[in-house]
Amino acid sequence: MPDVPEKPDGEGRVGLIQRLVKETGITEVEALDLITVLGVNWSSLVREARLLRTKR
């Protein structure tokens, strides 16, 4: 069973953004951008978020 549904509703997306921000230290805007580009694959989101954070 995946961590989040493939296409989260508005509430699910907010929770996903908040989780990504909390666990990786990126901004909410960056998290939303990543979800828009990558979808909701958690491992891909975390990988890219960590790369974003190190580039700051």
LUMPAKE-346865 format. One record per residue: residue number from 1; residue in three letters; x, y, z of N, C-alpha, C, CB in turn. Coordinates in pm, whole numbers. Each point is the difference from the previous one (the first is absolute). Last residue first. Glycine has a CB too. Layout:
   seq   type   n.east   n.north     n.up   ca.east   ca.north    ca.up   c.east   c.north     c.up   cb.east   cb.north    cb.up
   NUM    ALA        X         Y        Z         X          Y        Z        X         Y        Z         X          Y        Z
...
//
This chain:
   seq   type   n.east   n.north     n.up   ca.east   ca.north    ca.up   c.east   c.north     c.up   cb.east   cb.north    cb.up
    56    ARG     2079      2555     -203       -25        134       53      125        61       55      -231        -64       53
    55    LYS      177      -391     -227        40        102      -97      -20       142       50       -58       -160     -177
    54    THR      -73      -240      419       147         12       -1       47       108      -96        16       -241       58
    53    ARG     -483       137      -28        47         55      126      152        21        0      -192       -112      117
    52    LEU      -17      -105     -486       -34        144        6       60        64      124      -213        -44     -126
    51    LEU      250      -420       88        89         66      -95      -25       151        1         6       -209     -144
    50    ARG     -292       -54      397       133          4       63      101        67      -92       -53       -209      128
    49    ALA     -376       133     -297        -6        102      105      135        14       68      -243        -49       36
    48    GLU      184      -296     -354        11        132      -63       -4       112      103      -108        -93     -204
    47    ARG       51      -349      364       130         11      -68       19       140      -58        -7       -246      -54
    46    VAL     -414       139      238       103         19      104      137        18      -63      -135       -138      161
    45    LEU     -224        38     -450       -17        132       61      109        28      103      -248        -17      -38
    44    SER      230      -411     -157        46        100      -97      -11       141       58       -71       -150     -188
    43    SER     -100      -204      444       146        -10       -7       58       101      -99       -16       -243       58
    42    TRP     -464       212      -13        68         54      117      152        -5      -11      -196        -71      134
    41    ASN     -190       130     -507        93       -105       35       92        51      111       -10        -98     -235
    40    VAL     -361       331      -13         1        -26      144       90      -116       41      -230         90        6
    39    GLY      286       271     -435      -111        -81       48       19       -27      149       -31       -105     -228
    38    LEU      320       383      -64        32       -141       20     -119       -89       34       219         76       73
    37    VAL     -250       412     -158        88        -56     -103       12      -152       12       126        216       -3
    36    THR     -383        27      322       -56         30     -132       82       -67     -110       -89        218       87
    35    ILE      246      -236      353      -116        -88      -15      -63        20     -137       -41          7      248
    34    LEU      395       280     -130        47       -137      -19     -116       -96      -23       199         50      143
    33    ASP     -302       398      -38        62         -9     -133       46      -143      -29        72        240       18
    32    LEU     -231      -146      413      -109          0      -97       53       -13     -142      -138        140      156
    31    ALA      454       -90      188       -67       -129       10     -113       -11     -102        58        -10      245
    30    GLU      163       422     -203        88        -99      -64      -66      -138        2       203        133       70
    29    VAL     -426       205      158        -4         27     -144       86      -100      -75       -39        245       45
    28    GLU       47      -254      425      -127        -52      -52      -11        21     -150      -108         46      221
    27    THR      603       -87      -24      -116         86       21     -125       -66      -56       147        204      -10
    26    ILE      266      -498      212       -23         90     -112     -123        86       30       105       -165     -163
    25    GLY       86      -200      444        44        137       23      -15        93     -118       156        -95      159
    24    THR     -268      -401      -55       115         36      -84       51       143       18       -87       -163     -161
    23    GLU     -293       -57      397       104       -101       -6      123        41      -79      -179       -165       19
    22    LYS     -211       455       31        50        -38      133      119       -95       -9      -231         29       89
    21    VAL        6        97     -490        66        117       61       65       -40      133      -167        155     -111
    20    LEU      -97      -478     -101       123         22      -75       80       116       57      -111        -91     -205
    19    ARG     -317         4      385        93       -108       34      134        21      -68      -192       -157       30
    18    GLN     -157       453     -140        46         22      137      102      -106       43      -220        106       53
    17    ILE       11      -158     -474        88        118        1       58        21      138      -134        105     -185
    16    LEU     -189      -436      145       123        -42      -65      101       115       -3      -129       -164     -140
    15    GLY     -303       253      299        72        -86       93      133       -45      -56      -216        -75       93
    14    VAL      -67       314     -375        48         90      107       81       -81      101      -199        154      -31
    13    ARG      -20      -394     -303       115         73      -56       59        93      105      -102        -12     -231
    12    GLY     -292      -219      333       113        -91       -5      126        68      -51      -158       -187      -36
    11    GLU     -248       426       31        44        -21      138      122       -91        5      -236         32       80
    10    GLY       33        44     -502        57        123       55       55       -18      140      -158        127     -139
     9    ASP      144      -577     -115       -93        111      -11       66       124       63      -203       -157        8
     8    PRO      501      -239     -234       -68         44      122      -97       114      -28       200        -71      131
     7    LYS       15      -335     -412       -47        136      -29      -75        50      123       -17        -47     -250
     6    GLU      239      -366      291        65         50     -121      -39       143      -34         8       -232      -81
     5    PRO      -18        80      599       -66        -40     -124       71        61     -121      -219        -19      122
     4    VAL      511       -86      309      -107         94      -36      -66       -50     -127       121        194      107
     3    ASP      198      -473       97       -10        101      107     -115        96      -24       244        -18       35
     2    PRO     -278      -481     -248        85        120       -8      -24        95      117        -1        -23     -248
     1    MET      -44      -529      231       -85        119        0       89       125        0      -185       -125      123
//
